[in-house]
Amino acid sequence: MPNKQIKEENNYFPESVRTRNVFRNLILHLHPVKVRRASLKFTHTFGLGGMVALLFVLQVFTGLILRFVYLPVVDHAYESILQINQSVFFGQFIRNIHHWSGMLMVILTFLHLLRVFYTEAFHSPRRSNWVIGVVLFILVIFSNFSGYLLPWDQLSFWAVTVMTSMLEYIPWAGGWLAQLIRGGSDVGPVTLLNFFTFHTALLPMSVVILMAFHFWKVRKAGGVVIPGGKANPDKEYINTVPHLVLKELVVALVLVGTILLMSVFFNAPLLEKANPALSPNPAKAPWYFLGIQELLMHFHPFFAAILIPLLFVGMLFWLPYSRFDKMSLGIWFVSEKGRKLCLRVLLFTIVVVPILVLSNEFIPDMIGSASGWKAMVLEGLVPFLIILVVLWVWVIILYKKKKYSKNEIVQAVFTFLVISYLTLMIIGIWFRGEGMALMWPWKV
């Protein structure tokens, strides 16, 4: 009876009012009714999480349109992309939006992770949400990677071939896992169907579920982290609608405008149709995996493609459950001292990593033609342990002699690892030419 009465009362409201109420309820499902005025400062969030969510919506919307034409069959996949580009009304434009929103989604998710890390918004009560965020970042990367193969051109075919071959370096299970993902010993029709299924069903469904839970956890924790937490004197609360929503709308419009401009002036890449018998020179992995491919040129494959990436991801999962000296919630780089340390580490890394790459390129191979376990020890374990020892000594000096806090040291080590990877990625993108030889970008 009460439900019937409510329904009858709602019918008295005009349709526009009811629609507005539904929209308002949706917003308040994602946000609290009121938020602290201090949380609206752009530097506390940059709107990165909301931008990633909007890009995901663009991905889903444009992907559904493309599915009406695309055929996930080896004999027709490339031709269907050509049909989208040449025959479908605004087909090239829609594909461009899908492509560039996917690229930006990877970048903005990464920047969002950096913001959360450097403002230490991963401490309790946000521990589990940090883990969810890391899983979402991994899912976003693999969502992009699973769509990489779908055009079935030379670029996508050989990029996926390079990446799936790296799985074979996993001891014991590597060959089986690579065959499971490829659906055989080589990239072929089953691989295309597998990637299409992951890209259009399994991964998007996982992202939707985790993203909804992620936003709910942010709301449950009280919104974005504000410097000073409870000690912050600015405790004024204001209505989410319209103050927060208007800011989000402006950010959304700027983002959509940027995507549209990029889609007008830059077409999504498409090379000639995939030819398994003709490998391009060089055959490169997708740009976000090129750091790993570059690392393969200096380390044993098991360490470069498997162990080091897994250790880094494991560190991200361990991070919120480690005991820190203090809780610097919302404060960038913990302190001014920590900010200067991270800046010095950044400058040091972008100088030293290229020097090490060059030295490895031009110094004669001292190991020779080692193979098997001998190669794993000499080309993998030994240099890996040397790096670990150097890092450990550096950490001890920072903690014991320089009197840096654990918070500042963790951020410095994280900065070193991230900048090292980005530097290797840049080298792989712009400084590796034929035969993966080092050369200037204008000669690549």
VEXDREN-2710 file (C-alpha; in Angstrom, 1 decimal):
% VEXDREN-2710
k/r/px/py/pz
1/MET/0.0/0.0/0.0
2/PRO/2.7/2.6/0.8
3/ASN/4.5/1.9/-2.4
4/LYS/1.3/2.3/-4.4
5/GLN/0.7/5.7/-2.6
6/ILE/4.2/6.9/-3.4
7/LYS/3.8/5.9/-7.0
8/GLU/0.5/7.8/-7.2
9/GLU/2.0/10.9/-5.6
10/ASN/4.9/10.8/-8.1
11/ASN/2.5/11.0/-10.9
12/TYR/1.5/14.5/-9.8
13/PHE/5.0/15.7/-10.7
14/PRO/5.6/16.8/-14.3
15/GLU/7.7/14.5/-16.5
16/SER/10.6/17.0/-16.5
17/VAL/10.7/17.1/-12.7
18/ARG/10.7/13.3/-12.5
19/THR/13.5/13.0/-15.0
20/ARG/15.5/15.6/-13.1
21/ASN/15.0/13.7/-9.9
22/VAL/16.3/10.5/-11.5
23/PHE/19.4/12.3/-12.7
24/ARG/19.9/13.8/-9.3
25/ASN/19.6/10.5/-7.6
26/LEU/22.1/9.0/-10.0
27/ILE/24.6/11.7/-9.1
28/LEU/24.0/11.3/-5.4
29/HIS/24.6/7.6/-5.8
30/LEU/28.1/8.4/-6.9
31/HIS/28.6/11.4/-4.6
32/PRO/27.5/12.4/-1.1
33/VAL/24.8/15.0/-0.7
34/LYS/27.4/17.5/0.6
35/VAL/31.1/17.7/0.1
36/ARG/33.8/19.8/1.8
37/ARG/34.6/23.0/-0.1
38/ALA/38.3/22.2/0.2
39/SER/37.8/19.0/-1.8
40/LEU/36.8/21.0/-4.9
41/LYS/40.2/22.5/-5.4
42/PHE/41.4/21.2/-8.7
43/THR/44.9/20.3/-7.4
44/HIS/43.4/17.7/-5.0
45/THR/42.0/15.5/-7.7
46/PHE/42.5/16.9/-11.2
47/GLY/39.2/15.2/-12.1
48/LEU/41.2/12.2/-13.3
49/GLY/38.9/9.5/-12.0
50/GLY/35.9/11.1/-13.5
51/MET/37.7/11.6/-16.8
52/VAL/38.7/7.9/-16.9
53/ALA/35.0/7.0/-16.3
54/LEU/33.9/9.3/-19.1
55/LEU/36.5/7.8/-21.5
56/PHE/35.2/4.3/-20.7
57/VAL/31.7/5.4/-21.6
58/LEU/33.0/6.8/-24.9
59/GLN/34.8/3.5/-25.5
60/VAL/31.6/1.5/-24.9
61/PHE/29.4/3.7/-27.0
62/THR/31.8/3.9/-30.0
63/GLY/32.6/0.2/-29.6
64/LEU/28.9/-0.8/-29.8
65/ILE/28.6/1.2/-33.1
66/LEU/31.7/-0.4/-34.6
67/ARG/30.4/-3.8/-33.7
68/PHE/27.6/-3.4/-36.3
69/VAL/30.3/-3.5/-39.1
70/TYR/33.3/-5.3/-37.6
71/LEU/33.7/-9.1/-38.2
72/PRO/36.1/-10.9/-35.8
73/VAL/37.1/-13.4/-38.6
74/VAL/40.6/-13.4/-40.1
75/ASP/39.3/-13.3/-43.7
76/HIS/37.1/-10.3/-43.0
77/ALA/38.5/-8.4/-40.0
78/TYR/40.8/-6.1/-42.0
79/GLU/38.3/-5.6/-44.8
80/SER/35.6/-4.6/-42.2
81/ILE/38.0/-1.9/-40.8
82/LEU/38.5/-0.6/-44.3
83/GLN/34.7/-0.5/-44.8
84/ILE/34.4/1.4/-41.5
85/ASN/37.0/3.9/-42.7
86/GLN/35.8/4.3/-46.3
87/SER/32.2/3.4/-46.6
88/VAL/30.4/3.9/-43.2
89/PHE/29.1/7.4/-42.6
90/PHE/31.5/9.1/-40.1
91/GLY/33.0/5.6/-39.6
92/GLN/36.6/6.8/-39.6
93/PHE/35.7/9.5/-37.1
94/ILE/34.0/7.1/-34.8
95/ARG/36.9/4.7/-35.0
96/ASN/39.3/7.6/-34.3
97/ILE/37.3/8.5/-31.1
98/HIS/37.4/4.8/-30.0
99/HIS/41.2/4.6/-30.6
100/TRP/42.2/7.9/-29.0
101/SER/39.9/7.6/-26.0
102/GLY/41.5/4.2/-25.4
103/MET/45.0/5.6/-25.5
104/LEU/44.0/8.5/-23.2
105/MET/42.3/6.1/-20.9
106/VAL/45.6/4.3/-20.3
107/ILE/47.5/7.6/-19.7
108/LEU/44.9/9.1/-17.4
109/THR/44.5/6.0/-15.4
110/PHE/48.2/5.9/-14.9
111/LEU/48.2/9.6/-13.9
112/HIS/45.4/8.9/-11.5
113/LEU/47.4/6.2/-9.9
114/LEU/50.4/8.5/-9.6
115/ARG/48.2/11.2/-7.9
116/VAL/46.9/8.8/-5.4
117/PHE/50.3/7.5/-4.6
118/TYR/52.1/10.8/-4.3
119/THR/49.3/12.2/-2.1
120/GLU/49.4/9.0/0.0
121/ALA/45.7/8.4/-0.4
122/PHE/46.2/4.7/0.0
123/HIS/46.3/4.5/3.8
124/SER/43.4/3.3/5.9
125/PRO/40.5/3.5/5.3
126/ARG/41.4/3.5/1.6
127/ARG/43.6/0.4/1.5
128/SER/41.3/-1.9/-0.3
129/ASN/40.3/0.8/-2.7
130/TRP/44.0/1.3/-3.7
131/VAL/44.1/-2.4/-4.5
132/ILE/41.0/-2.1/-6.6
133/GLY/42.5/0.8/-8.4
134/VAL/45.7/-1.1/-9.2
135/VAL/43.5/-4.0/-10.6
136/LEU/41.5/-1.5/-12.6
137/PHE/44.8/0.0/-14.1
138/ILE/45.9/-3.5/-15.1
139/LEU/42.4/-4.2/-16.6
140/VAL/42.5/-0.9/-18.6
141/ILE/45.9/-1.9/-20.0
142/PHE/44.8/-5.3/-21.1
143/SER/41.5/-4.0/-22.4
144/ASN/43.5/-1.7/-24.7
145/PHE/45.9/-4.6/-25.5
146/SER/43.0/-7.0/-26.4
147/GLY/41.7/-4.4/-28.9
148/TYR/45.1/-4.0/-30.4
149/LEU/44.8/-7.1/-32.5
150/LEU/41.3/-6.5/-33.9
151/PRO/42.3/-4.4/-37.0
152/TRP/44.4/-7.4/-38.1
153/ASP/47.0/-5.3/-39.8
154/GLN/50.8/-5.7/-39.7
155/LEU/51.2/-3.4/-36.7
156/SER/48.6/-5.2/-34.5
157/PHE/49.5/-8.7/-35.6
158/TRP/53.2/-8.5/-34.8
159/ALA/52.8/-6.4/-31.7
160/VAL/50.6/-9.2/-30.2
161/THR/53.0/-11.8/-31.5
162/VAL/55.8/-10.1/-29.7
163/MET/53.8/-9.8/-26.4
164/THR/52.4/-13.3/-26.3
165/SER/55.8/-14.8/-27.0
166/MET/57.0/-13.2/-23.8
167/LEU/54.7/-15.5/-21.8
168/GLU/56.8/-18.4/-22.9
169/TYR/59.5/-17.3/-20.5
170/ILE/57.4/-18.2/-17.5
171/PRO/58.9/-21.4/-16.1
172/TRP/56.9/-24.6/-16.6
173/ALA/53.6/-22.9/-17.4
174/GLY/54.7/-20.3/-19.9
175/GLY/54.3/-22.4/-23.1
176/TRP/50.9/-23.6/-22.0
177/LEU/49.7/-20.1/-21.0
178/ALA/50.8/-18.6/-24.4
179/GLN/49.0/-21.4/-26.3
180/LEU/45.9/-20.8/-24.2
181/ILE/45.8/-17.1/-25.0
182/ARG/46.7/-17.6/-28.7
183/GLY/44.5/-20.6/-29.1
184/GLY/47.4/-22.5/-30.7
185/SER/51.1/-22.2/-31.3
186/ASP/50.8/-19.0/-33.3
187/VAL/48.6/-16.0/-33.5
188/GLY/45.7/-16.9/-35.8
189/PRO/41.9/-17.1/-36.1
190/VAL/41.3/-18.4/-32.6
191/THR/43.5/-15.6/-31.2
192/LEU/41.5/-13.0/-32.9
193/LEU/38.2/-14.5/-31.6
194/ASN/39.7/-14.8/-28.1
195/PHE/40.9/-11.2/-28.1
196/PHE/37.5/-10.0/-29.5
197/THR/35.7/-11.8/-26.6
198/PHE/38.0/-10.3/-24.0
199/HIS/37.8/-6.9/-25.5
200/THR/34.0/-6.7/-25.9
201/ALA/32.7/-8.8/-23.0
202/LEU/34.9/-10.1/-20.2
203/LEU/37.2/-7.1/-19.6
204/PRO/34.5/-4.4/-20.0
205/MET/32.2/-6.3/-17.6
206/SER/35.0/-6.6/-15.1
207/VAL/35.9/-2.9/-15.4
208/VAL/32.2/-1.8/-14.9
209/ILE/31.9/-3.9/-11.7
210/LEU/35.2/-2.8/-10.2
211/MET/34.7/0.9/-11.3
212/ALA/31.3/1.0/-9.6
213/PHE/32.7/-0.5/-6.4
214/HIS/35.7/1.8/-6.7
215/PHE/33.5/5.0/-6.8
216/TRP/31.4/3.7/-3.9
217/LYS/34.5/3.1/-1.8
218/VAL/35.7/6.6/-2.5
219/ARG/32.3/8.0/-1.4
220/LYS/32.3/5.7/1.7
221/ALA/35.8/7.1/2.7
222/GLY/34.5/10.6/2.5
223/GLY/35.6/11.7/-1.0
224/VAL/39.0/12.7/-2.1
225/VAL/41.7/13.1/0.4
226/ILE/42.2/16.6/1.8
227/PRO/45.6/17.7/3.2
228/GLY/45.5/17.7/7.0
229/GLY/42.5/15.4/7.2
230/LYS/40.5/16.1/10.4
231/ALA/43.1/18.7/11.4
232/ASN/42.2/20.8/8.3
233/PRO/40.5/24.0/9.6
234/ASP/38.4/24.3/6.4
235/LYS/35.4/22.2/7.3
236/GLU/32.7/24.0/5.4
237/TYR/30.3/21.7/3.5
238/ILE/28.5/22.7/0.4
239/ASN/25.9/20.9/-1.8
240/THR/27.2/18.5/-4.4
241/VAL/24.6/19.8/-6.8
242/PRO/25.4/22.2/-8.4
243/HIS/28.9/23.0/-7.0
244/LEU/30.8/19.7/-7.7
245/VAL/28.6/18.7/-10.6
246/LEU/29.3/21.9/-12.5
247/LYS/33.1/21.5/-12.1
248/GLU/32.8/17.9/-13.4
249/LEU/30.7/19.1/-16.3
250/VAL/33.4/21.6/-17.3
251/VAL/36.1/19.0/-17.1
252/ALA/34.0/16.5/-19.1
253/LEU/33.3/19.1/-21.9
254/VAL/37.0/19.9/-22.2
255/LEU/37.9/16.2/-22.4
256/VAL/35.3/15.5/-25.0
257/GLY/36.4/18.5/-27.0
258/THR/40.0/17.3/-26.9
259/ILE/39.0/13.8/-28.0
260/LEU/36.9/15.3/-30.9
261/LEU/39.8/17.5/-32.1
262/MET/42.3/14.7/-32.0
263/SER/39.8/12.5/-33.9
264/VAL/39.4/15.1/-36.6
265/PHE/43.1/15.7/-37.2
266/PHE/44.7/12.4/-36.4
267/ASN/43.4/9.1/-37.8
268/ALA/43.8/5.8/-35.9
269/PRO/46.8/3.9/-37.4
270/LEU/46.2/1.1/-40.0
271/LEU/48.9/-0.6/-41.9
272/GLU/48.6/-3.2/-44.6
273/LYS/46.8/-6.5/-43.9
274/ALA/48.6/-8.8/-41.5
275/ASN/51.0/-11.2/-43.1
276/PRO/52.3/-13.9/-40.8
277/ALA/55.1/-14.7/-43.4
278/LEU/56.5/-11.1/-43.4
279/SER/57.7/-9.6/-40.2
280/PRO/58.2/-5.8/-40.1
281/ASN/61.6/-4.5/-39.1
282/PRO/61.5/-3.7/-36.2
283/ALA/58.5/-5.7/-34.7
284/LYS/57.5/-3.7/-31.7
285/ALA/55.1/-4.3/-28.8
286/PRO/52.3/-1.8/-28.0
287/TRP/53.8/1.5/-26.8
288/TYR/52.9/0.8/-23.1
289/PHE/54.8/-2.5/-23.2
290/LEU/57.9/-1.1/-25.0
291/GLY/59.6/-0.6/-21.7
292/ILE/59.5/-4.3/-21.1
293/GLN/60.7/-5.0/-24.7
294/GLU/63.6/-2.6/-24.1
295/LEU/64.4/-4.3/-20.9
296/LEU/64.6/-7.6/-22.8
297/MET/67.6/-6.3/-24.6
298/HIS/69.5/-5.9/-21.4
299/PHE/68.2/-8.7/-19.1
300/HIS/67.4/-12.4/-19.4
301/PRO/63.8/-12.7/-20.7
302/PHE/62.5/-14.3/-17.5
303/PHE/63.7/-11.3/-15.4
304/ALA/62.8/-8.6/-17.9
305/ALA/59.3/-9.9/-19.0
306/ILE/58.1/-11.8/-15.9
307/LEU/59.9/-11.3/-12.6
308/ILE/60.6/-7.6/-12.6
309/PRO/57.0/-6.6/-13.7
310/LEU/55.5/-9.0/-11.2
311/LEU/57.7/-7.6/-8.4
312/PHE/56.6/-4.1/-9.2
313/VAL/52.9/-5.0/-9.2
314/GLY/53.4/-7.0/-6.0
315/MET/55.0/-3.8/-4.5
316/LEU/51.9/-1.8/-5.4
317/PHE/49.6/-4.4/-3.7
318/TRP/51.9/-4.5/-0.6
319/LEU/52.2/-0.7/-0.3
320/PRO/48.9/0.2/1.7
321/TYR/49.5/-2.6/4.2
322/SER/53.1/-1.6/5.0
323/ARG/53.7/0.4/8.2
324/PHE/54.8/4.0/7.6
325/ASP/56.4/6.6/9.9
326/LYS/53.5/9.0/9.5
327/MET/50.2/9.5/7.7
328/SER/50.7/12.4/5.3
329/LEU/47.2/12.2/3.7
330/GLY/46.7/14.6/0.9
331/ILE/50.1/16.2/1.1
332/TRP/52.1/16.0/-2.2
333/PHE/55.4/14.2/-1.7
334/VAL/54.9/14.0/2.1
335/SER/57.0/17.2/2.6
336/GLU/59.2/19.8/0.9
337/LYS/62.2/17.6/1.7
338/GLY/60.5/14.6/0.1
339/ARG/59.6/16.7/-3.0
340/LYS/63.2/17.7/-3.5
341/LEU/64.4/14.1/-3.1
342/CYS/62.0/12.9/-5.8
343/LEU/63.1/15.7/-8.1
344/ARG/66.7/14.7/-7.7
345/VAL/65.9/11.1/-8.3
346/LEU/64.0/12.0/-11.4
347/LEU/66.9/14.0/-12.8
348/PHE/69.4/11.3/-11.8
349/THR/67.3/8.5/-13.5
350/ILE/66.7/10.2/-16.8
351/VAL/70.5/10.7/-17.1
352/VAL/71.7/7.4/-15.8
353/VAL/69.3/5.0/-17.5
354/PRO/70.3/6.1/-21.1
355/ILE/74.0/5.9/-20.1
356/LEU/73.4/2.3/-18.9
357/VAL/71.6/1.5/-22.2
358/LEU/74.4/3.0/-24.3
359/SER/77.1/1.2/-22.3
360/ASN/75.2/-2.1/-22.7
361/GLU/75.0/-1.4/-26.4
362/PHE/78.6/-0.6/-27.1
363/ILE/80.6/-2.4/-24.5
364/PRO/81.5/-5.9/-25.9
365/ASP/79.5/-8.8/-24.6
366/MET/81.5/-10.2/-21.7
367/ILE/79.3/-13.2/-21.2
368/GLY/79.4/-14.7/-24.6
369/SER/77.0/-17.3/-25.9
370/ALA/75.7/-18.4/-22.6
371/SER/72.4/-20.4/-22.7
372/GLY/70.0/-22.2/-20.3
373/TRP/70.5/-21.8/-16.6
374/LYS/73.9/-20.2/-17.2
375/ALA/72.4/-17.4/-19.2
376/MET/69.7/-16.9/-16.6
377/VAL/72.3/-16.5/-13.9
378/LEU/74.8/-14.4/-15.8
379/GLU/72.3/-12.2/-17.8
380/GLY/69.5/-12.2/-15.2
381/LEU/70.3/-13.1/-11.6
382/VAL/73.6/-11.3/-11.3
383/PRO/72.7/-7.9/-12.7
384/PHE/69.3/-8.1/-10.9
385/LEU/71.1/-8.7/-7.5
386/ILE/73.5/-5.9/-8.2
387/ILE/70.7/-3.5/-8.8
388/LEU/68.9/-4.7/-5.6
389/VAL/72.1/-4.3/-3.5
390/VAL/72.7/-0.8/-4.9
391/LEU/69.1/0.2/-4.1
392/TRP/69.3/-1.3/-0.6
393/VAL/72.5/0.5/0.2
394/TRP/71.0/3.7/-1.1
395/VAL/67.8/3.2/1.0
396/ILE/70.0/2.6/4.2
397/ILE/72.0/5.8/3.6
398/LEU/68.8/7.8/3.1
399/TYR/67.2/6.4/6.3
400/LYS/70.2/6.2/8.6
401/LYS/72.4/9.1/7.6
402/LYS/70.1/11.5/5.7
403/LYS/67.2/10.9/8.2
404/TYR/64.5/10.7/5.5
405/SER/61.2/9.1/6.7
406/LYS/60.0/5.8/5.3
407/ASN/57.3/7.7/3.4
408/GLU/59.8/9.8/1.6
409/ILE/62.1/6.9/0.8
410/VAL/59.2/4.8/-0.6
411/GLN/58.2/7.6/-2.9
412/ALA/61.8/8.1/-4.0
413/VAL/62.2/4.4/-4.9
414/PHE/58.9/4.4/-6.7
415/THR/60.0/7.5/-8.6
416/PHE/63.2/5.7/-9.7
417/LEU/61.3/2.6/-10.9
418/VAL/58.6/4.5/-12.7
419/ILE/61.0/7.0/-14.4
420/SER/63.3/4.1/-15.3
421/TYR/60.4/2.4/-17.1
422/LEU/59.2/5.5/-18.8
423/THR/62.8/6.3/-20.0
424/LEU/63.1/2.7/-21.4
425/MET/59.7/3.1/-23.1
426/ILE/60.7/6.4/-24.7
427/ILE/63.9/4.7/-26.0
428/GLY/61.9/1.8/-27.4
429/ILE/59.4/4.1/-29.1
430/TRP/61.7/6.8/-30.7
431/PHE/65.3/5.5/-30.5
432/ARG/65.0/1.9/-31.8
433/GLY/65.1/1.3/-35.6
434/GLU/65.8/-1.6/-37.9
435/GLY/67.0/-4.7/-36.0
436/MET/66.1/-2.8/-32.8
437/ALA/69.4/-0.9/-33.2
438/LEU/69.8/2.5/-31.4
439/MET/69.4/5.5/-33.8
440/TRP/68.2/9.0/-33.7
441/PRO/64.4/9.5/-33.9
442/TRP/64.5/11.1/-37.4
443/LYS/66.2/8.0/-38.7
444/VAL/63.8/5.4/-37.2
END
